[in-house]
Amino acid sequence: VAKDLGLPLSALRDRGVRIIERGRTQYFALHGKTGHLVTSERIDREQLCESVQQCVLRCELIVEGEM
């Protein structure tokens, strides 16, 4: 994420970057040491997308401050 945004890794912490998802379960997190987007929960496709062939999980990345 840091690389994609063109920010140094320390800027992710300084700017209060956070991930917003719909629903109660947070499936994704930002790894503090690498800046990678990682899974934070087990993702059960059958439970989330029972009869849908294409399963999509959406999340938003919020970066405070000017870019």
N, CA, C and O atoms as CSV, one atom per row, in Angstrom:
chain,resi,resn,atom,element,x,y,z
A,1,VAL,N,N,0.833,-1.186,0.000
A,1,VAL,CA,C,0.000,0.000,0.000
A,1,VAL,C,C,0.876,1.247,0.000
A,1,VAL,O,O,0.614,2.189,-0.748
A,2,ALA,N,N,1.910,1.260,0.831
A,2,ALA,CA,C,2.805,2.418,0.872
A,2,ALA,C,C,3.415,2.655,-0.511
A,2,ALA,O,O,3.469,3.790,-0.983
A,3,LYS,N,N,3.866,1.597,-1.145
A,3,LYS,CA,C,4.470,1.710,-2.471
A,3,LYS,C,C,3.457,2.226,-3.492
A,3,LYS,O,O,3.771,3.109,-4.290
A,4,ASP,N,N,2.239,1.674,-3.466
A,4,ASP,CA,C,1.197,2.103,-4.409
A,4,ASP,C,C,0.821,3.565,-4.223
A,4,ASP,O,O,0.500,4.246,-5.197
A,5,LEU,N,N,0.855,4.063,-2.982
A,5,LEU,CA,C,0.528,5.458,-2.706
A,5,LEU,C,C,1.723,6.393,-2.895
A,5,LEU,O,O,1.573,7.615,-2.885
A,6,GLY,N,N,2.905,5.808,-3.067
A,6,GLY,CA,C,4.110,6.619,-3.223
A,6,GLY,C,C,4.525,7.293,-1.929
A,6,GLY,O,O,5.052,8.406,-1.941
A,7,LEU,N,N,4.286,6.614,-0.807
A,7,LEU,CA,C,4.614,7.149,0.512
A,7,LEU,C,C,5.668,6.280,1.182
A,7,LEU,O,O,5.707,5.070,0.960
A,8,PRO,N,N,6.526,6.889,2.003
A,8,PRO,CA,C,7.423,6.056,2.813
A,8,PRO,C,C,6.589,5.318,3.862
A,8,PRO,O,O,5.515,5.781,4.248
A,9,LEU,N,N,7.084,4.184,4.313
A,9,LEU,CA,C,6.364,3.357,5.265
A,9,LEU,C,C,5.983,4.130,6.528
A,9,LEU,O,O,4.888,3.938,7.056
A,10,SER,N,N,6.849,4.979,7.009
A,10,SER,CA,C,6.566,5.749,8.226
A,10,SER,C,C,5.370,6.682,8.040
A,10,SER,O,O,4.680,6.993,9.010
A,11,ALA,N,N,5.116,7.126,6.828
A,11,ALA,CA,C,3.997,8.032,6.566
A,11,ALA,C,C,2.651,7.343,6.774
A,11,ALA,O,O,1.669,8.006,7.108
A,12,LEU,N,N,2.589,6.035,6.584
A,12,LEU,CA,C,1.336,5.315,6.822
A,12,LEU,C,C,0.918,5.443,8.284
A,12,LEU,O,O,-0.256,5.654,8.588
A,13,ARG,N,N,1.884,5.316,9.179
A,13,ARG,CA,C,1.591,5.444,10.610
A,13,ARG,C,C,1.293,6.896,10.968
A,13,ARG,O,O,0.365,7.175,11.728
A,14,ASP,N,N,2.069,7.803,10.428
A,14,ASP,CA,C,1.920,9.225,10.756
A,14,ASP,C,C,0.591,9.797,10.264
A,14,ASP,O,O,0.026,10.684,10.906
A,15,ARG,N,N,0.093,9.307,9.148
A,15,ARG,CA,C,-1.133,9.845,8.558
A,15,ARG,C,C,-2.396,9.148,9.058
A,15,ARG,O,O,-3.497,9.516,8.647
A,16,GLY,N,N,-2.267,8.175,9.913
A,16,GLY,CA,C,-3.442,7.489,10.439
A,16,GLY,C,C,-4.202,6.719,9.381
A,16,GLY,O,O,-5.429,6.796,9.321
A,17,VAL,N,N,-3.493,5.979,8.546
A,17,VAL,CA,C,-4.129,5.184,7.492
A,17,VAL,C,C,-4.953,4.070,8.141
A,17,VAL,O,O,-4.484,3.381,9.047
A,18,ARG,N,N,-6.180,3.908,7.664
A,18,ARG,CA,C,-7.027,2.843,8.197
A,18,ARG,C,C,-7.862,2.224,7.078
A,18,ARG,O,O,-8.074,2.828,6.026
A,19,ILE,N,N,-8.326,1.014,7.333
A,19,ILE,CA,C,-9.112,0.268,6.364
A,19,ILE,C,C,-10.548,0.186,6.868
A,19,ILE,O,O,-10.793,-0.168,8.021
A,20,ILE,N,N,-11.490,0.516,5.994
A,20,ILE,CA,C,-12.908,0.487,6.328
A,20,ILE,C,C,-13.580,-0.588,5.489
A,20,ILE,O,O,-13.405,-0.639,4.271
A,21,GLU,N,N,-14.352,-1.449,6.149
A,21,GLU,CA,C,-15.081,-2.500,5.452
A,21,GLU,C,C,-16.541,-2.476,5.873
A,21,GLU,O,O,-16.872,-2.018,6.966
A,22,ARG,N,N,-17.404,-2.967,5.011
A,22,ARG,CA,C,-18.812,-3.117,5.362
A,22,ARG,C,C,-18.963,-4.338,6.261
A,22,ARG,O,O,-18.213,-5.305,6.134
A,23,GLY,N,N,-19.907,-4.292,7.144
A,23,GLY,CA,C,-20.157,-5.447,8.000
A,23,GLY,C,C,-19.344,-5.389,9.281
A,23,GLY,O,O,-18.582,-4.452,9.517
A,24,ARG,N,N,-19.524,-6.398,10.087
A,24,ARG,CA,C,-18.896,-6.444,11.407
A,24,ARG,C,C,-17.469,-6.974,11.377
A,24,ARG,O,O,-16.627,-6.544,12.166
A,25,THR,N,N,-17.200,-7.891,10.485
A,25,THR,CA,C,-15.893,-8.549,10.447
A,25,THR,C,C,-14.910,-7.748,9.613
A,25,THR,O,O,-15.211,-7.356,8.486
A,26,GLN,N,N,-13.737,-7.510,10.173
A,26,GLN,CA,C,-12.653,-6.847,9.455
A,26,GLN,C,C,-11.765,-7.942,8.869
A,26,GLN,O,O,-11.012,-8.595,9.591
A,27,TYR,N,N,-11.861,-8.134,7.560
A,27,TYR,CA,C,-11.098,-9.193,6.908
A,27,TYR,C,C,-9.689,-8.769,6.516
A,27,TYR,O,O,-8.830,-9.621,6.286
A,28,PHE,N,N,-9.443,-7.473,6.437
A,28,PHE,CA,C,-8.150,-6.986,5.981
A,28,PHE,C,C,-7.523,-6.060,7.018
A,28,PHE,O,O,-8.216,-5.408,7.800
A,29,ALA,N,N,-6.195,-6.021,7.001
A,29,ALA,CA,C,-5.442,-5.141,7.889
A,29,ALA,C,C,-4.202,-4.658,7.145
A,29,ALA,O,O,-3.807,-5.231,6.130
A,30,LEU,N,N,-3.617,-3.629,7.651
A,30,LEU,CA,C,-2.386,-3.101,7.088
A,30,LEU,C,C,-1.237,-3.555,7.980
A,30,LEU,O,O,-1.210,-3.242,9.171
A,31,HIS,N,N,-0.293,-4.291,7.408
A,31,HIS,CA,C,0.849,-4.791,8.181
A,31,HIS,C,C,1.763,-3.612,8.500
A,31,HIS,O,O,2.261,-2.941,7.596
A,32,GLY,N,N,1.978,-3.367,9.776
A,32,GLY,CA,C,2.722,-2.195,10.223
A,32,GLY,C,C,4.182,-2.140,9.792
A,32,GLY,O,O,4.712,-1.054,9.557
A,33,LYS,N,N,4.840,-3.286,9.683
A,33,LYS,CA,C,6.269,-3.287,9.355
A,33,LYS,C,C,6.550,-3.282,7.857
A,33,LYS,O,O,7.604,-2.817,7.421
A,34,THR,N,N,5.596,-3.805,7.057
A,34,THR,CA,C,5.841,-3.903,5.624
A,34,THR,C,C,4.965,-2.968,4.793
A,34,THR,O,O,5.316,-2.633,3.662
A,35,GLY,N,N,3.833,-2.547,5.346
A,35,GLY,CA,C,2.905,-1.722,4.580
A,35,GLY,C,C,2.045,-2.520,3.622
A,35,GLY,O,O,1.363,-1.943,2.774
A,36,HIS,N,N,2.066,-3.843,3.745
A,36,HIS,CA,C,1.267,-4.717,2.882
A,36,HIS,C,C,-0.159,-4.829,3.405
A,36,HIS,O,O,-0.398,-4.761,4.611
A,37,LEU,N,N,-1.094,-5.000,2.490
A,37,LEU,CA,C,-2.470,-5.304,2.834
A,37,LEU,C,C,-2.546,-6.810,3.050
A,37,LEU,O,O,-2.209,-7.580,2.151
A,38,VAL,N,N,-2.985,-7.238,4.233
A,38,VAL,CA,C,-3.011,-8.658,4.578
A,38,VAL,C,C,-4.403,-9.042,5.084
A,38,VAL,O,O,-5.198,-8.179,5.456
A,39,THR,N,N,-4.684,-10.331,5.092
A,39,THR,CA,C,-5.939,-10.796,5.678
A,39,THR,C,C,-5.772,-10.872,7.188
A,39,THR,O,O,-4.735,-11.299,7.695
A,40,SER,N,N,-6.814,-10.449,7.896
A,40,SER,CA,C,-6.757,-10.469,9.352
A,40,SER,C,C,-7.724,-11.491,9.942
A,40,SER,O,O,-7.678,-11.776,11.139
A,41,GLU,N,N,-8.589,-12.035,9.111
A,41,GLU,CA,C,-9.563,-13.045,9.517
A,41,GLU,C,C,-9.618,-14.128,8.449
A,41,GLU,O,O,-9.273,-13.899,7.290
A,42,ARG,N,N,-10.049,-15.287,8.855
A,42,ARG,CA,C,-10.271,-16.373,7.894
A,42,ARG,C,C,-11.436,-15.980,6.995
A,42,ARG,O,O,-12.480,-15.548,7.484
A,43,ILE,N,N,-11.266,-16.126,5.693
A,43,ILE,CA,C,-12.310,-15.777,4.737
A,43,ILE,C,C,-12.964,-17.069,4.239
A,43,ILE,O,O,-12.337,-17.869,3.545
A,44,ASP,N,N,-14.230,-17.253,4.605
A,44,ASP,CA,C,-14.992,-18.437,4.224
A,44,ASP,C,C,-15.897,-18.075,3.050
A,44,ASP,O,O,-16.964,-17.491,3.236
A,45,ARG,N,N,-15.466,-18.424,1.850
A,45,ARG,CA,C,-16.210,-18.066,0.646
A,45,ARG,C,C,-17.626,-18.612,0.652
A,45,ARG,O,O,-18.553,-17.914,0.244
A,46,GLU,N,N,-17.816,-19.849,1.106
A,46,GLU,CA,C,-19.145,-20.453,1.117
A,46,GLU,C,C,-20.097,-19.687,2.030
A,46,GLU,O,O,-21.285,-19.573,1.731
A,47,GLN,N,N,-19.594,-19.174,3.116
A,47,GLN,CA,C,-20.428,-18.420,4.050
A,47,GLN,C,C,-20.742,-17.023,3.508
A,47,GLN,O,O,-21.867,-16.545,3.656
A,48,LEU,N,N,-19.782,-16.376,2.894
A,48,LEU,CA,C,-19.961,-15.009,2.412
A,48,LEU,C,C,-20.752,-14.926,1.114
A,48,LEU,O,O,-21.587,-14.036,0.949
A,49,CYS,N,N,-20.497,-15.828,0.213
A,49,CYS,CA,C,-21.089,-15.752,-1.134
A,49,CYS,C,C,-21.732,-17.081,-1.494
A,49,CYS,O,O,-21.320,-17.741,-2.448
A,50,GLU,N,N,-22.723,-17.465,-0.743
A,50,GLU,CA,C,-23.335,-18.789,-0.869
A,50,GLU,C,C,-23.599,-19.227,-2.299
A,50,GLU,O,O,-23.053,-20.239,-2.738
A,51,SER,N,N,-24.416,-18.498,-3.032
A,51,SER,CA,C,-24.804,-18.962,-4.355
A,51,SER,C,C,-24.306,-18.054,-5.477
A,51,SER,O,O,-24.799,-18.128,-6.603
A,52,VAL,N,N,-23.346,-17.213,-5.176
A,52,VAL,CA,C,-22.804,-16.286,-6.166
A,52,VAL,C,C,-21.513,-16.866,-6.724
A,52,VAL,O,O,-20.646,-17.299,-5.965
A,53,GLN,N,N,-21.381,-16.877,-8.035
A,53,GLN,CA,C,-20.189,-17.462,-8.647
A,53,GLN,C,C,-18.959,-16.579,-8.415
A,53,GLN,O,O,-17.881,-17.090,-8.111
A,54,GLN,N,N,-19.114,-15.269,-8.556
A,54,GLN,CA,C,-17.984,-14.352,-8.360
A,54,GLN,C,C,-18.128,-13.686,-6.996
A,54,GLN,O,O,-19.087,-12.952,-6.758
A,55,CYS,N,N,-17.193,-13.936,-6.118
A,55,CYS,CA,C,-17.235,-13.416,-4.754
A,55,CYS,C,C,-16.252,-12.243,-4.634
A,55,CYS,O,O,-15.062,-12.398,-4.905
A,56,VAL,N,N,-16.754,-11.077,-4.229
A,56,VAL,CA,C,-15.922,-9.878,-4.130
A,56,VAL,C,C,-16.052,-9.285,-2.736
A,56,VAL,O,O,-17.164,-9.066,-2.256
A,57,LEU,N,N,-14.937,-9.027,-2.089
A,57,LEU,CA,C,-14.922,-8.314,-0.812
A,57,LEU,C,C,-14.358,-6.925,-1.071
A,57,LEU,O,O,-13.262,-6.785,-1.614
A,58,ARG,N,N,-15.091,-5.920,-0.691
A,58,ARG,CA,C,-14.655,-4.544,-0.910
A,58,ARG,C,C,-14.219,-3.918,0.398
A,58,ARG,O,O,-14.777,-4.198,1.459
A,59,CYS,N,N,-13.214,-3.068,0.304
A,59,CYS,CA,C,-12.784,-2.294,1.457
A,59,CYS,C,C,-12.269,-0.949,0.956
A,59,CYS,O,O,-11.901,-0.807,-0.210
A,60,GLU,N,N,-12.248,0.026,1.844
A,60,GLU,CA,C,-11.737,1.348,1.510
A,60,GLU,C,C,-10.526,1.640,2.380
A,60,GLU,O,O,-10.474,1.258,3.549
A,61,LEU,N,N,-9.573,2.310,1.800
A,61,LEU,CA,C,-8.382,2.727,2.518
A,61,LEU,C,C,-8.480,4.232,2.721
A,61,LEU,O,O,-8.543,4.989,1.753
A,62,ILE,N,N,-8.493,4.664,3.973
A,62,ILE,CA,C,-8.604,6.081,4.309
A,62,ILE,C,C,-7.223,6.592,4.716
A,62,ILE,O,O,-6.580,6.027,5.601
A,63,VAL,N,N,-6.772,7.666,4.062
A,63,VAL,CA,C,-5.504,8.301,4.375
A,63,VAL,C,C,-5.796,9.729,4.803
A,63,VAL,O,O,-6.317,10.518,4.014
A,64,GLU,N,N,-5.468,10.067,6.031
A,64,GLU,CA,C,-5.700,11.415,6.520
A,64,GLU,C,C,-4.609,12.357,6.018
A,64,GLU,O,O,-3.467,11.944,5.818
A,65,GLY,N,N,-4.960,13.603,5.819
A,65,GLY,CA,C,-3.999,14.595,5.358
A,65,GLY,C,C,-3.993,14.688,3.844
A,65,GLY,O,O,-4.623,13.887,3.153
A,66,GLU,N,N,-3.283,15.659,3.348
A,66,GLU,CA,C,-3.213,15.878,1.892
A,66,GLU,C,C,-2.283,14.891,1.233
A,66,GLU,O,O,-1.285,14.456,1.808
A,67,MET,N,N,-2.642,14.546,-0.002
A,67,MET,CA,C,-1.796,13.637,-0.793
A,67,MET,C,C,-1.124,14.450,-1.894
A,67,MET,O,O,-0.362,13.901,-2.690
